[in-house]
C-alpha cells in the first residue's frame, strides 16, 4: 500500500468523536503521518434549530465561534504534545460531510476517521458518517470502541473481487502489528438459486465443496502474497463460511473476536447505497468493533 501521509479526523467534541480522535492519533503516530483535526459548525442545522425554538429561552447557549476555535486549538496542542505528533487544526462553517470531503481532496489524505455516532451507546449511525461513507475517495475508519491500543485482531472480508483484494492489502499495511484473518462468505441460498434449472449441473453438495476448496485455495494464495503467517500452528489466517455475507462477517468477527473489521465498498452513488445496505453498512451497524471501509 502507499504510505499514509495524512489522517483526517472530524470531531464535535462528543464522547464518540473523541474516541475517533484518539484512534486517529494512534494511527498517525504509528505511520509518521500528519493528523488533520477538523471541526465544522453546521450552520444549516443551527438555522433549522433557531426556526423551531426561541433560543433565548433554551437552557445554556451554543458555543460561540471563538470558543469553538479555541477548544479545537487546545485539543490540537494536547495531541501534538504526545510524542511530537504533527497536528493541524481546521475550523469551518457549513455542512460537516462536505467539509470532510473537500479536505480529503485538497490534501490527498490517505485515511478518514469518524465516530459511528456522537453517543457511543446509542444504536445507528450519524447522518454525517452516511454521507461521507457513500462518497469518500479514500478509506474510512468508523470508530465504535475506545482507542486504548493498536488493533490486535483484524478480520478482512474478501469476496475475491478487486476492491476486497485492495482492502486486504491495505489492512495488512495499515495494521502491521495485528493478527490478520481473511474471510470469504458463501451465500448458499444465492448459489442454489443461480444453479437452479441448469441442465447437467452437479449436485449442490458437490458444488458447495468445490466452492469451499477453490475459495480456500485463493485465500491461502492471497495470505501468502500479503506475507501472513503460513505456519499451521499459528492463528488461522483464512476462513470460508456459509452465510449471508453481512451476517457471516459480523458473527465471525464476534467469534474470533476481532477488534477491527475491514470491508470493501462496491460501486458509487445509488448502486453504492444499495450494496452498502447489505455489506459495509450492516457491519457498521451490527459489529461490536471498529470497521474500516475501503473504496
C-alpha positions as CSV (number, residue, x, y, z in Angstrom):
1,X,0.0,0.0,0.0
2,X,1.0,3.6,-0.4
3,X,2.4,5.2,2.8
4,X,-0.2,7.1,4.8
5,X,1.0,10.7,5.0
6,X,-2.1,12.4,6.3
7,X,-5.0,11.2,8.5
8,X,-8.2,13.3,8.8
9,X,-10.4,13.1,11.8
10,X,-13.6,15.1,12.4
11,X,-14.7,16.0,15.9
12,X,-17.7,17.7,17.5
13,X,-16.1,17.2,20.9
14,X,-18.6,14.5,21.8
15,X,-17.7,11.2,23.6
16,X,-17.9,9.3,20.3
17,X,-15.9,11.7,18.3
18,X,-13.2,11.8,20.9
19,X,-12.8,8.1,20.6
20,X,-12.2,8.7,16.8
21,X,-9.7,11.4,17.6
22,X,-7.7,9.0,19.9
23,X,-7.7,6.3,17.3
24,X,-6.6,8.7,14.5
25,X,-3.8,9.9,16.7
26,X,-2.6,6.4,17.4
27,X,-2.6,5.6,13.6
28,X,-1.0,8.9,12.6
29,X,1.8,8.4,15.2
30,X,2.4,4.8,14.1
31,X,2.8,5.8,10.4
32,X,4.6,9.1,10.9
33,X,1.6,10.9,9.3
34,X,0.2,14.4,9.8
35,X,-3.1,14.5,11.8
36,X,-5.7,16.8,10.4
37,X,-8.1,17.7,13.2
38,X,-11.3,19.1,11.7
39,X,-14.4,20.7,13.3
40,X,-17.2,22.1,11.1
41,X,-20.0,24.1,12.7
42,X,-23.2,23.0,10.8
43,X,-24.8,26.4,10.0
44,X,-27.7,24.6,8.3
45,X,-28.7,22.7,11.4
46,X,-28.3,25.8,13.6
47,X,-30.6,27.8,11.3
48,X,-33.2,25.0,11.5
49,X,-33.0,24.9,15.3
50,X,-33.5,28.6,15.6
51,X,-36.5,28.4,13.3
52,X,-38.2,25.9,15.7
53,X,-37.1,27.2,19.1
54,X,-36.9,30.6,20.8
55,X,-33.2,30.4,21.5
56,X,-33.4,33.0,24.3
57,X,-35.5,30.5,26.4
58,X,-33.3,27.5,25.9
59,X,-31.1,26.5,28.8
60,X,-27.5,27.4,28.1
61,X,-26.1,28.7,24.9
62,X,-24.5,27.3,21.7
63,X,-20.7,28.0,22.0
64,X,-19.6,31.0,20.0
65,X,-17.3,30.6,17.1
66,X,-14.3,31.9,19.0
67,X,-14.9,29.4,21.8
68,X,-15.1,26.5,19.4
69,X,-11.9,27.6,17.6
70,X,-10.1,27.8,21.0
71,X,-11.4,24.4,22.0
72,X,-10.1,22.9,18.7
73,X,-6.7,24.6,19.1
74,X,-6.3,23.4,22.6
75,X,-7.1,19.8,21.6
76,X,-4.6,20.0,18.8
77,X,-1.9,21.3,21.2
78,X,-2.7,18.5,23.6
79,X,-2.4,15.8,20.9
80,X,0.8,17.4,19.5
81,X,2.4,17.3,22.9
82,X,2.2,13.5,22.9
83,X,5.4,12.2,21.3
84,X,5.8,15.1,18.9
85,X,2.7,14.3,16.8
86,X,2.3,16.6,13.8
87,X,-1.2,18.1,14.2
88,X,-3.0,20.7,12.1
89,X,-6.4,22.0,13.2
90,X,-9.1,23.3,10.8
91,X,-12.3,25.1,11.7
92,X,-15.1,25.7,9.2
93,X,-18.7,26.6,8.8
94,X,-21.1,24.6,6.7
95,X,-22.1,21.0,6.2
96,X,-19.6,18.7,8.0
97,X,-19.7,15.9,5.4
98,X,-19.0,18.4,2.6
99,X,-16.1,19.9,4.6
100,X,-14.6,16.5,5.2
101,X,-14.8,15.5,1.5
102,X,-13.3,18.8,0.5
103,X,-10.4,18.5,2.9
104,X,-9.7,14.9,1.7
105,X,-9.5,16.1,-1.9
106,X,-7.4,19.2,-1.1
107,X,-4.8,17.2,1.0
108,X,-4.9,13.8,-0.8
109,X,-5.4,12.3,2.7
110,X,-4.8,8.5,3.0
111,X,-7.4,7.9,5.7
112,X,-10.5,9.5,7.3
113,X,-11.5,8.6,10.8
114,X,-15.0,9.2,12.1
115,X,-17.1,8.1,15.0
116,X,-20.1,5.8,14.4
117,X,-22.1,8.5,16.2
118,X,-21.7,11.1,18.8
119,X,-23.0,8.9,21.7
120,X,-21.2,5.5,21.5
121,X,-24.0,3.8,23.5
122,X,-26.8,4.7,21.0
123,X,-27.7,2.4,18.1
124,X,-27.5,3.6,14.5
125,X,-25.0,5.8,12.6
126,X,-24.8,9.6,12.2
127,X,-26.0,11.3,9.0
128,X,-22.5,12.8,8.5
129,X,-21.0,9.3,8.5
130,X,-23.5,8.1,6.0
131,X,-22.8,10.9,3.6
132,X,-19.0,10.5,3.8
133,X,-19.3,6.7,3.6
134,X,-21.1,6.9,0.3
135,X,-18.6,9.2,-1.4
136,X,-15.3,9.3,0.4
137,X,-12.4,8.9,-2.1
138,X,-10.1,7.3,0.5
139,X,-10.5,4.6,3.2
140,X,-12.8,5.4,6.1
141,X,-12.3,4.0,9.6
142,X,-15.5,4.0,11.6
143,X,-14.7,4.0,15.3
144,X,-17.0,2.5,17.9
145,X,-14.7,1.3,20.7
146,X,-12.2,3.2,22.9
147,X,-8.8,3.5,21.3
148,X,-6.6,2.1,24.1
149,X,-4.0,0.4,22.0
150,X,-3.2,-0.8,18.4
151,X,-5.7,-3.3,17.0
152,X,-4.7,-6.9,17.8
153,X,-7.2,-8.9,15.6
154,X,-8.2,-7.7,12.2
155,X,-10.8,-9.6,10.1
156,X,-11.0,-8.7,6.4
157,X,-14.0,-9.8,4.3
158,X,-12.7,-11.0,0.9
159,X,-15.2,-11.8,-1.8
160,X,-12.2,-12.1,-4.3
161,X,-13.3,-9.0,-6.3
162,X,-10.7,-6.3,-6.8
163,X,-11.9,-3.9,-4.1
164,X,-11.7,-6.7,-1.4
165,X,-8.2,-7.5,-2.5
166,X,-7.2,-3.9,-2.1
167,X,-8.9,-3.9,1.3
168,X,-6.9,-6.9,2.4
169,X,-3.6,-5.3,1.3
170,X,-4.5,-2.0,3.0
171,X,-5.4,-3.8,6.2
172,X,-2.0,-5.6,6.5
173,X,-0.1,-2.3,5.7
174,X,-2.2,-0.1,8.0
175,X,-2.2,-2.5,10.9
176,X,1.1,-4.3,10.7
177,X,1.3,-5.5,14.3
178,X,-2.1,-7.2,14.3
179,X,-3.0,-10.8,13.6
180,X,-5.0,-10.9,10.3
181,X,-7.7,-13.2,9.1
182,X,-9.1,-13.4,5.6
183,X,-12.8,-14.3,5.5
184,X,-14.8,-15.5,2.5
185,X,-18.6,-15.9,2.9
186,X,-20.5,-18.2,0.6
187,X,-24.3,-17.4,0.4
188,X,-25.6,-20.9,-0.2
189,X,-29.2,-19.7,-0.9
190,X,-27.9,-17.5,-3.7
191,X,-25.6,-20.2,-5.1
192,X,-28.5,-22.6,-5.2
193,X,-30.7,-20.1,-7.0
194,X,-28.0,-19.4,-9.6
195,X,-27.7,-23.1,-10.4
196,X,-31.4,-23.9,-10.3
197,X,-32.6,-25.1,-13.7
198,X,-29.1,-25.6,-15.2
199,X,-29.3,-28.9,-17.1
200,X,-26.5,-31.3,-16.1
201,X,-25.4,-29.3,-13.1
202,X,-23.6,-31.3,-10.4
203,X,-25.4,-31.9,-7.1
204,X,-25.3,-28.8,-4.9
205,X,-23.4,-30.6,-2.2
206,X,-20.6,-31.3,-4.6
207,X,-20.8,-27.8,-5.9
208,X,-20.5,-26.4,-2.4
209,X,-17.5,-28.5,-1.6
210,X,-15.9,-27.2,-4.8
211,X,-16.6,-23.6,-3.9
212,X,-15.1,-24.1,-0.5
213,X,-12.0,-25.7,-1.9
214,X,-11.4,-23.0,-4.5
215,X,-12.1,-20.1,-2.1
216,X,-9.7,-21.6,0.5
217,X,-7.0,-22.0,-2.1
218,X,-7.4,-18.5,-3.4
219,X,-7.4,-17.1,0.2
220,X,-4.3,-19.0,1.1
221,X,-2.5,-17.7,-2.0
222,X,-3.6,-14.2,-1.1
223,X,-2.4,-14.7,2.5
224,X,1.0,-15.8,1.2
225,X,1.2,-12.8,-1.1
226,X,0.4,-10.5,1.8
227,X,3.0,-12.1,4.0
228,X,0.6,-13.5,6.5
229,X,1.8,-16.5,8.7
230,X,1.9,-19.8,6.9
231,X,2.7,-21.8,10.0
232,X,-0.4,-24.1,10.6
233,X,0.3,-23.9,14.3
234,X,-0.3,-20.1,14.2
235,X,-3.7,-18.5,14.3
236,X,-5.9,-19.4,11.4
237,X,-5.4,-16.8,8.7
238,X,-8.1,-17.8,6.2
239,X,-11.7,-18.9,6.7
240,X,-14.6,-19.9,4.4
241,X,-18.1,-20.0,5.9
242,X,-21.6,-20.4,4.6
243,X,-23.9,-17.5,5.5
244,X,-25.5,-14.3,4.2
245,X,-22.5,-12.0,3.7
246,X,-23.1,-9.3,6.3
247,X,-24.3,-11.8,8.9
248,X,-21.3,-14.0,8.4
249,X,-18.9,-11.1,8.8
250,X,-20.5,-9.9,12.0
251,X,-20.7,-13.4,13.5
252,X,-17.2,-14.4,12.7
253,X,-15.9,-11.1,14.0
254,X,-17.6,-11.7,17.3
255,X,-16.4,-15.3,17.5
256,X,-12.7,-14.6,16.9
257,X,-13.0,-11.9,18.4
258,X,-11.9,-9.1,16.1
259,X,-11.3,-5.5,17.2
260,X,-11.5,-4.3,13.6
261,X,-13.4,-5.5,10.6
262,X,-12.3,-4.5,7.1
263,X,-14.7,-4.4,4.1
264,X,-14.7,-3.1,0.6
265,X,-17.2,-0.6,-0.7
266,X,-18.6,-1.5,-4.1
267,X,-19.9,1.0,-6.6
268,X,-20.8,4.6,-6.4
269,X,-24.0,6.7,-6.0
270,X,-27.3,4.8,-5.9
271,X,-25.6,1.5,-6.6
272,X,-23.2,2.1,-3.7
273,X,-26.1,2.8,-1.4
274,X,-27.8,-0.5,-2.3
275,X,-24.7,-2.5,-1.7
276,X,-23.8,-0.7,1.5
277,X,-27.1,-1.8,2.9
278,X,-26.1,-5.5,2.7
279,X,-22.4,-5.3,3.5
280,X,-20.4,-2.4,4.8
281,X,-23.4,-0.6,6.4
282,X,-24.6,-3.8,8.1
283,X,-21.1,-4.3,9.5
284,X,-21.0,-0.8,10.9
285,X,-24.5,-1.2,12.4
286,X,-24.0,-4.6,14.0
287,X,-20.3,-5.4,14.5
288,X,-19.2,-4.7,18.1
289,X,-15.9,-3.4,16.9
290,X,-14.5,-0.7,14.6
291,X,-14.9,-1.0,10.8
292,X,-12.6,0.1,8.0
293,X,-14.4,0.7,4.7
294,X,-12.1,0.7,1.6
295,X,-13.4,2.2,-1.7
